[in-house]
Amino acid sequence: MKTERLAAVLLIVTLLLLTACTAKKENRFVTRIIHNPVLAGFYPDPSVTRGADGYYMVNSTFGYFPGIPIFYSPDLTGWEQIGHVLHRPEQVQFDERKLANQATYAPAIEYHDGTYYVACTEVVGRGNYIVKATDPAGPWSQPFLLPQVQGIDPSLFFDEDGRAWLVYNSGAPDNNPMWDGHCTIRLVEMDMETMQVISEPVILVNGGVNIDEKPVWIEGPHLYKVDGRYYLSAAEGG
């Protein structure tokens, strides 16, 4: 009888241990889902960077002023607007041509070595530029114009060796498109002290993933580096 009771106890303990181990293993793979409400708003072309104390997001504002709102979040869940990147009239060059769907397009924000940078395109205006600030709430600098960058959607990338690069959408090679919407993704090196382009552009992508399919309007490029490998993301179709 004692032997049977001991065997029963050992069986129960074993089952409890197995259950606990299984639960522990399952908990390692549990994904926490945040159910935020869907709110009406005006946040096209969002771009996010991890800063010194959390995350910062910007978005397009086209012909509206103040422009490029900047939002802060400690956890990528709740967001609070803390200011605007374009907050002084002298930062922009709007005129009667700039309607609500023109001007400030696709800002891309990056944080590097204590400074926040936003690269952007002023469509039907001065073209591509970069502004910077040590405090994301502002004030932000005057735009540093990039006349050598012929295209749209510029985005900065800071490599581990300290070099800085700008990737952007541009026209077809030699300005000779083989079809309507034939674009390229190009890369130039930047000197962040002078805020100037210091290399000739290199074409990273011609047309799109499969040039035989005549892809159109490849835009919004961003460079990343993960575990020693470089990744380029972009959107075909505009």
C-alpha positions as CSV (number, residue, x, y, z in Angstrom):
1,M,0.0,0.0,0.0
2,K,2.8,2.4,0.9
3,T,4.6,1.6,-2.3
4,E,1.4,2.3,-4.3
5,R,0.9,5.7,-2.5
6,L,4.5,6.7,-3.0
7,A,4.2,5.8,-6.7
8,A,1.0,7.9,-7.0
9,V,2.7,10.9,-5.3
10,L,5.7,10.6,-7.6
11,L,3.4,10.5,-10.6
12,I,1.5,13.6,-9.5
13,V,4.7,15.5,-8.8
14,T,6.1,14.5,-12.2
15,L,2.9,15.7,-13.9
16,L,3.0,19.0,-12.1
17,L,6.6,19.5,-13.1
18,L,5.9,18.7,-16.7
19,T,2.9,21.1,-16.7
20,A,5.1,23.9,-15.1
21,C,7.9,23.3,-17.7
22,T,5.4,23.3,-20.6
23,A,3.8,26.5,-19.3
24,K,7.2,28.1,-18.9
25,K,8.2,27.2,-22.4
26,E,4.9,28.5,-23.8
27,N,5.3,31.8,-22.0
28,R,8.6,32.4,-23.7
29,F,6.6,32.8,-27.0
30,V,3.6,34.7,-25.8
31,T,3.2,37.9,-27.8
32,R,1.7,40.9,-26.1
33,I,-0.9,42.6,-28.2
34,I,-1.8,46.2,-27.6
35,H,-5.4,47.0,-28.6
36,N,-5.3,50.8,-29.1
37,P,-8.4,52.4,-30.5
38,V,-8.3,53.6,-34.1
39,L,-8.3,57.4,-34.1
40,A,-9.1,59.7,-36.9
41,G,-6.0,61.8,-37.8
42,F,-3.6,63.1,-40.4
43,Y,-0.4,61.0,-40.3
44,P,0.7,60.1,-43.8
45,D,4.2,58.8,-44.5
46,P,5.2,58.1,-40.8
47,S,8.8,57.7,-39.9
48,V,10.1,56.5,-36.5
49,T,13.5,56.5,-34.8
50,R,14.7,55.4,-31.4
51,G,16.2,58.4,-29.6
52,A,18.0,58.9,-26.3
53,D,15.0,58.4,-24.1
54,G,12.3,56.7,-26.3
55,Y,10.9,56.8,-29.8
56,Y,10.1,59.8,-32.1
57,M,7.8,59.9,-35.1
58,V,7.3,62.4,-37.9
59,N,4.9,62.5,-40.9
60,S,4.2,64.5,-44.1
61,T,2.2,67.7,-43.9
62,F,2.4,68.9,-47.5
63,G,1.4,72.6,-47.8
64,Y,0.3,73.1,-44.1
65,F,2.2,75.2,-41.6
66,P,3.5,74.6,-39.0
67,G,4.8,71.5,-40.6
68,I,6.1,68.0,-39.8
69,P,4.6,67.3,-36.3
70,I,6.9,65.3,-34.0
71,F,5.5,62.8,-31.6
72,Y,7.2,61.0,-28.6
73,S,6.5,57.6,-27.2
74,P,8.3,55.6,-24.5
75,D,7.1,52.3,-25.7
76,L,5.8,52.6,-29.3
77,T,2.2,52.3,-27.9
78,G,1.0,55.7,-26.7
79,W,2.1,58.8,-28.6
80,E,2.2,62.5,-27.5
81,Q,2.9,65.4,-29.9
82,I,5.7,67.5,-28.5
83,G,6.1,70.1,-31.3
84,H,6.8,70.7,-35.0
85,V,10.0,70.4,-37.0
86,L,9.0,73.2,-39.3
87,H,8.0,75.8,-36.7
88,R,9.3,79.1,-38.1
89,P,8.1,80.7,-41.4
90,E,11.7,81.2,-42.6
91,Q,12.2,77.4,-42.6
92,V,9.8,77.0,-45.5
93,Q,9.3,78.5,-48.9
94,F,5.6,78.3,-49.7
95,D,3.9,80.4,-52.4
96,E,0.6,80.3,-54.4
97,R,1.8,77.1,-56.2
98,K,1.9,75.2,-53.0
99,L,-1.5,73.6,-52.5
100,A,-2.5,71.3,-49.7
101,N,-1.2,68.2,-51.6
102,Q,2.3,69.8,-52.4
103,A,5.4,71.0,-50.5
104,T,6.5,68.9,-47.5
105,Y,6.7,65.2,-48.5
106,A,7.9,62.0,-46.7
107,P,10.1,63.2,-43.9
108,A,12.5,60.6,-42.5
109,I,13.9,61.0,-38.9
110,E,17.1,59.6,-37.6
111,Y,19.0,59.9,-34.3
112,H,22.8,59.8,-34.1
113,D,25.3,60.8,-31.5
114,G,23.1,63.2,-29.6
115,T,21.5,64.9,-32.7
116,Y,18.2,64.3,-34.4
117,Y,18.0,64.7,-38.2
118,V,15.0,65.0,-40.5
119,A,15.6,64.6,-44.2
120,C,12.7,65.7,-46.4
121,T,11.6,66.9,-49.9
122,E,10.0,70.2,-50.6
123,V,8.1,69.4,-53.8
124,V,7.6,72.2,-56.2
125,G,10.1,74.3,-54.3
126,R,13.7,73.9,-53.0
127,G,13.9,70.2,-53.4
128,N,15.6,68.0,-50.8
129,Y,17.0,69.2,-47.5
130,I,18.0,68.2,-43.9
131,V,17.2,69.9,-40.6
132,K,18.6,69.0,-37.3
133,A,18.2,69.5,-33.5
134,T,19.7,68.3,-30.2
135,D,16.2,68.5,-28.6
136,P,13.5,66.8,-30.7
137,A,10.9,69.3,-29.2
138,G,12.9,72.1,-30.9
139,P,14.2,74.4,-31.9
140,W,15.1,72.9,-35.3
141,S,17.7,74.4,-37.6
142,Q,17.2,76.1,-40.9
143,P,17.1,73.7,-43.8
144,F,20.4,72.5,-45.3
145,L,19.6,72.3,-49.0
146,L,20.9,69.4,-51.1
147,P,20.9,70.5,-54.7
148,Q,22.9,67.5,-55.8
149,V,20.2,65.1,-54.6
150,Q,17.8,65.0,-57.6
151,G,14.8,63.1,-56.6
152,I,12.5,62.6,-53.6
153,D,12.1,60.7,-50.3
154,P,15.7,61.1,-48.9
155,S,16.6,59.1,-45.8
156,L,19.8,59.1,-43.7
157,F,21.7,56.1,-42.6
158,F,24.6,56.2,-40.1
159,D,26.9,53.2,-40.3
160,E,28.9,51.8,-37.4
161,D,32.2,53.2,-38.8
162,G,30.8,56.8,-38.4
163,R,30.1,57.4,-42.1
164,A,26.8,58.8,-43.1
165,W,24.8,58.0,-46.2
166,L,21.7,59.3,-47.9
167,V,19.4,57.0,-49.9
168,Y,16.6,58.4,-52.1
169,N,14.4,58.0,-55.1
170,S,15.5,59.4,-58.5
171,G,14.9,59.2,-62.2
172,A,15.9,56.5,-64.6
173,P,19.6,56.0,-65.5
174,D,20.9,58.8,-67.7
175,N,17.4,60.3,-67.5
176,N,16.3,57.9,-70.2
177,P,13.2,56.0,-68.8
178,M,12.3,52.8,-70.6
179,W,8.7,53.1,-69.5
180,D,6.5,55.6,-67.7
181,G,7.3,55.4,-63.9
182,H,10.8,54.0,-64.4
183,C,12.7,55.1,-61.3
184,T,15.9,54.2,-59.4
185,I,17.0,54.1,-55.8
186,R,20.3,55.9,-55.3
187,L,22.9,56.4,-52.6
188,V,25.3,59.2,-51.8
189,E,27.7,59.7,-48.9
190,M,27.2,62.7,-46.6
191,D,29.6,64.9,-44.6
192,M,27.4,65.7,-41.6
193,E,29.7,68.5,-40.4
194,T,29.2,70.5,-43.6
195,M,25.8,68.9,-44.4
196,Q,27.1,68.4,-48.0
197,V,27.1,65.5,-50.4
198,I,30.7,64.2,-50.9
199,S,30.3,61.4,-53.4
200,E,28.8,60.6,-56.8
201,P,25.4,58.8,-56.6
202,V,25.4,55.1,-56.9
203,I,22.3,53.2,-58.2
204,L,21.2,50.6,-55.8
205,V,18.0,49.5,-57.5
206,N,17.0,50.1,-61.2
207,G,13.3,50.0,-61.7
208,G,12.4,47.5,-58.9
209,V,12.7,43.9,-57.8
210,N,12.1,42.5,-61.3
211,I,12.9,45.0,-64.1
212,D,11.3,42.7,-66.7
213,E,7.9,43.4,-65.1
214,K,8.5,47.2,-65.6
215,P,7.8,48.2,-62.0
216,V,6.8,51.8,-61.4
217,W,7.5,54.5,-58.9
218,I,9.8,52.7,-56.5
219,E,9.9,55.2,-53.6
220,G,10.4,55.7,-49.8
221,P,13.8,53.9,-49.5
222,H,15.3,53.2,-46.0
223,L,18.6,51.5,-45.2
224,Y,19.1,49.3,-42.1
225,K,22.0,47.2,-40.8
226,V,21.2,44.1,-38.7
227,D,23.9,41.6,-37.6
228,G,26.4,42.8,-40.1
229,R,24.0,42.7,-43.1
230,Y,22.6,45.7,-44.9
231,Y,18.9,45.8,-45.8
232,L,17.1,48.2,-48.1
233,S,13.4,48.7,-47.9
234,A,11.3,50.6,-50.5
235,A,7.8,50.7,-51.9
236,E,7.1,49.8,-55.5
237,G,4.0,51.6,-57.0
238,G,4.6,54.9,-55.3
